[in-house]
Amino acid sequence: MITDVVISGGGPNGLMLACELSLAGVRPLVLERLPEPSEEPKANGLLGQVVRMLDHRGLHERLSGSPEPPRPNSAYFMFGAMGLDLSLLEDSPVHALPVPQRRIVQVLRERAVELGVEIRWGHEVAGLSQEQDGDAVTVDVAGPEGEYRLRARYLVGADGAHSTTRKLSGIGFPGVTYDRMTVRSAHATVPAGRIDPATGALNVPGHGAVMPFLPHRTEHGGFSYAPMPGHPPLVSTTEWDQPATEAPMSLEELRASVRRVLGVDVPLGPPEGRGPHVLRRLTGGNTRVAERFADGRVFLIGDAAHVYSATGGGPGLNLGLQDAVNLGWKLAAEIRGSAPSGLLDTYETERRSAARRMVLNAQAQAALIAPGDDVTGLREVFAELLRDPGAVRRLAELTAGADVRYDMGEPAPHPLTGRFAPDLELHTPAGPVRLAELTRTARPLLLDLTEGAWLAETPALRHGQVDVVAARSQAPAPTALLLRPDCHVAWASSSPRPDPTEIEALRAALRRWFGVTEPAHA
Ligand SMILES: Cc1cc2nc3c(=O)[nH]c(=O)nc-3n(C[C@H](O)[C@H](O)[C@H](O)COP(=O)(O)OP(=O)(O)OC[C@H]3O[C@@H](n4cnc5c(N)ncnc54)[C@H](O)[C@@H]3O)c2cc1C
């Protein structure tokens, strides 16, 4: 028996891929080597376009606990511990969702189970071999009751930075290791009187106010204070060239580090409330991108494909969860036999360049927070540039990963083509709806906003592979959008009635992405 897709790793990205495959009608099998979900504290939240993406799958509400759609951060953000004044922008592209990784994994696990995904806990991928010119990959699994073999049409390595799948596939992981940096973090309490009730800033006498969640650089290192809802604040420092130590991390070590970085004491107390609590020292950091994201019938997603220094501020899940959403529908189309030629190859093209962009972001931010007079000089020049709204927009989009624009193969693309879909407030015959609510089935969608629903009324555009929805929008919106299941715009028009050239481009997009061959009549 051949399993369609085996996913190695039941972390956030493996589970997200499992959900996407299930939505597209393919049953994946998730193998997770841990006997039960990990309690290890990792991500404190999600940053960037991924927050909107989760809304487009109906998962934002489960994570935020509120039916409100995600709202962009329109006040202030940071790039390399420098202020980005987002109020200079008409529409901020930065979204943030402070939810611990444990909860993200729990929500994705529950969703996967709802969708019928089988997750085998305590089952580790230990070996693999691809049949030459064959149609399967053989996976050796070590389970609680011994070893066994599986044959799968595809294997996806979502097994983290030390990916077994990547290593067994012989895929290199080039990049750099920064040995000089030490990051110390702990959940801790600070006296309530030190918190400014208006701004949430931590007042540090002798130093000044430190805004929550925004990394703060001094000549001696970095400091951040992150009050997570329902949890004790997470306090972190970054220092360079610290003496090596084997001693276990302690709160006293963090206090001493804070003193060196800020030049004054901050009274940090032990954390209160339910654990597990963070108390860690990380030395060094890796910035690496796999030399290939695919090898025959094997694919890599998430940390298996790319890692980068967290100090650079580039959140891994913004990248990894969108890898999963990019690969899911393409792999499902290949398995169903409906994928046009070359579709699966676009996973690597699109996501590798997104990863390289995020690495650039992380490296630039890491350079800007490093100690030294030369960096201070660079920061002064940067601070001047950051008074310019254009510069703020570019860095905000880079931080959010909102500047990712896939090549959709059109010679003269609409400004929205290739980008993540805008969220539009729509009116349909069934009532008001947001575009993000129409994409939760993860199906291709042709949204027709033309007067009189002209496109939707064109019989040749109505067929089973693409949902066609006619609606009205009050905003100065495009008049038509073709969305891929990953919510990137494959084609768009702003014409009251798309002209024959645009219709030809729409037909080309339907062929290129969904293998639709029926002619569309203008
Ligand atoms: C301290 C820290 C803080 C972070 N903070 C943030 C943040 O605030 N925001 C953010 O976006 N990102 C953050 N990250 C990054 C984020 O945690 C990772 O990008 C994310 O965990 C990657 O998910 P993944 O599913 O690709 O891999 P993982 O989370 O590593 O999951 C891989 C899974 O595969 C399993 N596995 C491994 N080998 C095998 C095998 N052979 N067979 C079967 N299963 C296997 C593992 O047990 C694991 O469950 C942080 C990371 C760290 C370490």
Ligand as a Chemical Component Dictionary entry (heavy atoms), coordinates in Angstrom:
data_LIG
# 
_chem_comp.id                   LIG 
_chem_comp.type                 NON-POLYMER 
_chem_comp.pdbx_formal_charge   0 
_chem_comp.three_letter_code    LIG 
# 
loop_
_chem_comp_atom.comp_id 
_chem_comp_atom.atom_id 
_chem_comp_atom.alt_atom_id 
_chem_comp_atom.type_symbol 
_chem_comp_atom.charge 
_chem_comp_atom.model_Cartn_x 
_chem_comp_atom.model_Cartn_y 
_chem_comp_atom.model_Cartn_z 
_chem_comp_atom.pdbx_ordinal 
LIG C1  C1  C 0 13.975 30.111 21.419 1  
LIG C2  C2  C 0 13.214 30.253 20.133 2  
LIG C3  C3  C 0 12.338 31.315 19.991 3  
LIG C4  C4  C 0 11.641 31.482 18.794 4  
LIG N1  N1  N 0 10.771 32.528 18.669 5  
LIG C5  C5  C 0 10.041 32.638 17.537 6  
LIG C6  C6  C 0 9.029  33.636 17.418 7  
LIG O1  O1  O 0 8.783  34.406 18.344 8  
LIG N2  N2  N 0 8.299  33.686 16.271 9  
LIG C7  C7  C 0 8.518  32.796 15.244 10 
LIG O2  O2  O 0 7.841  32.872 14.214 11 
LIG N3  N3  N 0 9.463  31.840 15.333 12 
LIG C8  C8  C 0 10.212 31.730 16.449 13 
LIG N4  N4  N 0 11.134 30.742 16.556 14 
LIG C9  C9  C 0 11.307 29.829 15.415 15 
LIG C10 C10 C 0 10.218 28.754 15.411 16 
LIG O3  O3  O 0 10.129 28.163 16.702 17 
LIG C11 C11 C 0 10.571 27.716 14.366 18 
LIG O4  O4  O 0 10.676 28.380 13.113 19 
LIG C12 C12 C 0 9.521  26.605 14.308 20 
LIG O5  O5  O 0 9.519  25.795 15.465 21 
LIG C13 C13 C 0 9.802  25.713 13.114 22 
LIG O6  O6  O 0 8.772  24.771 13.020 23 
LIG P1  P1  P 0 9.002  23.386 12.253 24 
LIG O7  O7  O 0 7.687  22.697 12.299 25 
LIG O8  O8  O 0 9.638  23.660 10.936 26 
LIG O9  O9  O 0 10.112 22.648 13.115 27 
LIG P2  P2  P 0 10.067 22.204 14.642 28 
LIG O10 O10 O 0 9.247  23.111 15.467 29 
LIG O11 O11 O 0 11.498 22.015 15.017 30 
LIG O12 O12 O 0 9.333  20.822 14.595 31 
LIG C14 C14 C 0 9.947  19.701 14.003 32 
LIG C15 C15 C 0 9.299  18.455 14.572 33 
LIG O13 O13 O 0 9.863  17.335 13.911 34 
LIG C16 C16 C 0 10.117 16.310 14.849 35 
LIG N5  N5  N 0 11.153 15.447 14.286 36 
LIG C17 C17 C 0 12.474 15.720 14.183 37 
LIG N6  N6  N 0 13.096 14.695 13.566 38 
LIG C18 C18 C 0 12.155 13.769 13.284 39 
LIG C19 C19 C 0 12.196 12.523 12.638 40 
LIG N7  N7  N 0 13.325 12.003 12.171 41 
LIG N8  N8  N 0 11.040 11.828 12.498 42 
LIG C20 C20 C 0 9.862  12.338 12.965 43 
LIG N9  N9  N 0 9.785  13.531 13.599 44 
LIG C21 C21 C 0 10.913 14.256 13.733 45 
LIG C22 C22 C 0 10.513 17.063 16.104 46 
LIG O14 O14 O 0 10.320 16.270 17.269 47 
LIG C23 C23 C 0 9.590  18.264 16.052 48 
LIG O15 O15 O 0 8.367  18.036 16.734 49 
LIG C24 C24 C 0 11.842 30.562 17.729 50 
LIG C25 C25 C 0 12.730 29.491 17.887 51 
LIG C26 C26 C 0 13.405 29.337 19.082 52 
LIG C27 C27 C 0 14.351 28.168 19.235 53 
# 
loop_
_chem_comp_bond.comp_id 
_chem_comp_bond.atom_id_1 
_chem_comp_bond.atom_id_2 
_chem_comp_bond.value_order 
_chem_comp_bond.pdbx_ordinal 
LIG C1  C2  SING 1  
LIG C2  C3  SING 2  
LIG C2  C26 DOUB 3  
LIG C3  C4  DOUB 4  
LIG C4  N1  SING 5  
LIG C4  C24 SING 6  
LIG N1  C5  DOUB 7  
LIG C5  C6  SING 8  
LIG C5  C8  SING 9  
LIG C6  O1  DOUB 10 
LIG C6  N2  SING 11 
LIG N2  C7  SING 12 
LIG C7  O2  DOUB 13 
LIG C7  N3  SING 14 
LIG N3  C8  DOUB 15 
LIG C8  N4  SING 16 
LIG N4  C9  SING 17 
LIG N4  C24 SING 18 
LIG C9  C10 SING 19 
LIG C10 O3  SING 20 
LIG C10 C11 SING 21 
LIG C11 O4  SING 22 
LIG C11 C12 SING 23 
LIG C12 O5  SING 24 
LIG C12 C13 SING 25 
LIG C13 O6  SING 26 
LIG O6  P1  SING 27 
LIG P1  O7  DOUB 28 
LIG P1  O8  SING 29 
LIG P1  O9  SING 30 
LIG O9  P2  SING 31 
LIG P2  O10 DOUB 32 
LIG P2  O11 SING 33 
LIG P2  O12 SING 34 
LIG O12 C14 SING 35 
LIG C14 C15 SING 36 
LIG C15 O13 SING 37 
LIG C15 C23 SING 38 
LIG O13 C16 SING 39 
LIG C16 N5  SING 40 
LIG C16 C22 SING 41 
LIG N5  C17 SING 42 
LIG N5  C21 SING 43 
LIG C17 N6  DOUB 44 
LIG N6  C18 SING 45 
LIG C18 C19 SING 46 
LIG C18 C21 DOUB 47 
LIG C19 N7  SING 48 
LIG C19 N8  DOUB 49 
LIG N8  C20 SING 50 
LIG C20 N9  DOUB 51 
LIG N9  C21 SING 52 
LIG C22 O14 SING 53 
LIG C22 C23 SING 54 
LIG C23 O15 SING 55 
LIG C24 C25 DOUB 56 
LIG C25 C26 SING 57 
LIG C26 C27 SING 58 
# 
